[in-house]
Amino acid sequence: MDKDQVKGAAKEVKGGVKEAFGKATDNPKTEAEGKVEKNVGTAQRKVGDAKEAVRDAVKSK
């Protein structure tokens, strides 16, 4: 497991919580910040997935 996968997953969770809090408190700014953070986390996790796939491909050669 790559560190970007772990950090990305953590950001996804944190962003999801922030988004839900923004919805619950009717705060569109917090909700939008949560969505952005969640998307950044998703991108970071996917980078980690790609790095791991490359690493695995190199190992299997």
URLIN-V216218 format. One record per backbone hydrogen bond with DSSP energy under -0.5 kcal/mol. NH is the residue of the N-H (numbers start at 1). CO is the residue of the C=O. If there is no record, write none. Layout:
NH | CO
NH | CO
//
This chain:
5 | 2
6 | 2
7 | 3
8 | 4
9 | 5
10 | 6
11 | 7
12 | 8
13 | 9
14 | 10
15 | 11
16 | 12
17 | 13
18 | 14
19 | 15
20 | 16
21 | 17
22 | 18
23 | 19
24 | 20
25 | 21
26 | 23
27 | 22
28 | 26
31 | 27
32 | 28
33 | 29
34 | 30
35 | 31
36 | 32
37 | 33
38 | 34
39 | 35
40 | 36
41 | 37
42 | 38
43 | 39
44 | 40
45 | 41
46 | 42
47 | 43
48 | 44
49 | 45
50 | 46
51 | 47
52 | 48
53 | 49
54 | 50
55 | 51
56 | 52
57 | 53
58 | 54
59 | 55
60 | 56
61 | 58
//
